[in-house]
Amino acid sequence: MYGLIWRVLPGPWISKLIMALGLLVGVGLLLWFFAFPAISPHMPFNDGAVETGGGGGAAGDGSAQAEVPGGASGGQ
């Protein structure tokens, strides 16, 4: 396939090289800005395995506060 593209491009080898690099960059930009954003909602990369709702703290009501060592916890 690359040989076919090389034979179809006109001119000497230096102009073929420049046009082939331009085609490569053009295809990459089309993929980067159009194809990949179009399929990204369908890909599983953003699916988290950890549940984020419902909890924290000993009682599970979210009222526990973390103590920061050396922080501004008052009383010092």
The 8 nearest C-alpha neighbors of each residue, nearest first, counted from 0:
[[1, 3, 2, 4, 5, 6, 7, 19],
 [2, 0, 4, 3, 5, 6, 19, 7],
 [1, 3, 5, 0, 4, 6, 7, 8],
 [2, 4, 0, 6, 1, 5, 7, 8],
 [3, 5, 1, 7, 2, 6, 8, 0],
 [6, 4, 2, 3, 8, 7, 1, 15],
 [5, 7, 3, 4, 8, 2, 9, 1],
 [8, 6, 4, 5, 3, 9, 2, 15],
 [7, 9, 5, 6, 15, 4, 10, 18],
 [10, 8, 7, 15, 11, 6, 14, 5],
 [9, 11, 14, 15, 12, 8, 13, 7],
 [10, 12, 14, 13, 15, 9, 16, 8],
 [11, 13, 15, 14, 16, 10, 17, 9],
 [14, 12, 16, 15, 11, 17, 10, 18],
 [13, 15, 17, 16, 12, 11, 10, 18],
 [16, 14, 12, 18, 13, 17, 8, 19],
 [15, 17, 13, 19, 14, 18, 12, 20],
 [16, 18, 14, 20, 15, 19, 21, 13],
 [17, 19, 21, 15, 20, 16, 14, 22],
 [20, 18, 22, 16, 21, 17, 15, 23],
 [21, 19, 23, 17, 22, 18, 16, 24],
 [22, 20, 18, 24, 19, 23, 25, 17],
 [21, 23, 25, 19, 20, 24, 26, 18],
 [22, 24, 20, 26, 21, 25, 19, 27],
 [23, 25, 27, 21, 22, 26, 28, 20],
 [26, 24, 22, 28, 27, 23, 21, 29],
 [25, 27, 29, 23, 28, 24, 22, 30],
 [26, 28, 24, 30, 25, 29, 31, 23],
 [29, 27, 31, 25, 30, 26, 32, 24],
 [28, 30, 26, 27, 32, 31, 33, 25],
 [29, 31, 34, 27, 28, 33, 32, 35],
 [32, 30, 28, 29, 35, 33, 27, 34],
 [31, 33, 29, 30, 28, 34, 36, 35],
 [34, 32, 30, 29, 36, 35, 31, 37],
 [35, 33, 30, 37, 36, 38, 31, 32],
 [34, 36, 38, 37, 31, 30, 33, 39],
 [37, 35, 39, 38, 34, 33, 32, 31],
 [36, 38, 34, 35, 39, 33, 40, 41],
 [37, 39, 35, 41, 36, 40, 34, 42],
 [38, 40, 36, 42, 41, 37, 35, 43],
 [41, 39, 42, 38, 37, 36, 43, 45],
 [40, 42, 39, 38, 43, 37, 44, 45],
 [41, 43, 39, 40, 44, 38, 45, 46],
 [44, 42, 46, 45, 41, 40, 39, 47],
 [45, 43, 46, 42, 47, 39, 41, 40],
 [46, 44, 43, 47, 42, 40, 39, 48],
 [47, 45, 43, 44, 48, 42, 49, 40],
 [48, 46, 49, 45, 50, 44, 43, 51],
 [47, 49, 46, 50, 51, 45, 44, 43],
 [50, 48, 47, 51, 46, 52, 45, 53],
 [49, 51, 52, 48, 47, 53, 54, 46],
 [52, 50, 49, 53, 54, 47, 48, 55],
 [53, 51, 50, 54, 55, 49, 61, 59],
 [54, 52, 51, 55, 59, 60, 50, 61],
 [53, 55, 59, 61, 60, 52, 56, 51],
 [54, 56, 61, 59, 60, 57, 53, 63],
 [55, 57, 63, 59, 61, 58, 62, 60],
 [56, 58, 59, 55, 63, 60, 61, 62],
 [59, 57, 60, 56, 61, 55, 62, 63],
 [58, 60, 54, 55, 56, 57, 61, 53],
 [59, 61, 58, 62, 54, 56, 55, 57],
 [60, 62, 55, 56, 59, 63, 54, 58],
 [61, 63, 60, 56, 64, 58, 59, 55],
 [64, 62, 56, 61, 65, 57, 55, 60],
 [65, 63, 62, 66, 56, 61, 67, 55],
 [64, 66, 67, 63, 56, 68, 62, 72],
 [67, 65, 68, 64, 72, 70, 69, 71],
 [66, 68, 70, 69, 65, 72, 71, 64],
 [69, 67, 70, 66, 72, 71, 65, 73],
 [70, 68, 67, 71, 72, 66, 75, 73],
 [71, 69, 67, 68, 72, 66, 73, 75],
 [70, 72, 73, 69, 67, 75, 68, 74],
 [73, 71, 70, 74, 67, 66, 75, 69],
 [72, 74, 71, 75, 70, 69, 67, 66],
 [73, 75, 72, 71, 70, 69, 68, 66],
 [74, 73, 72, 71, 69, 70, 68, 67]]
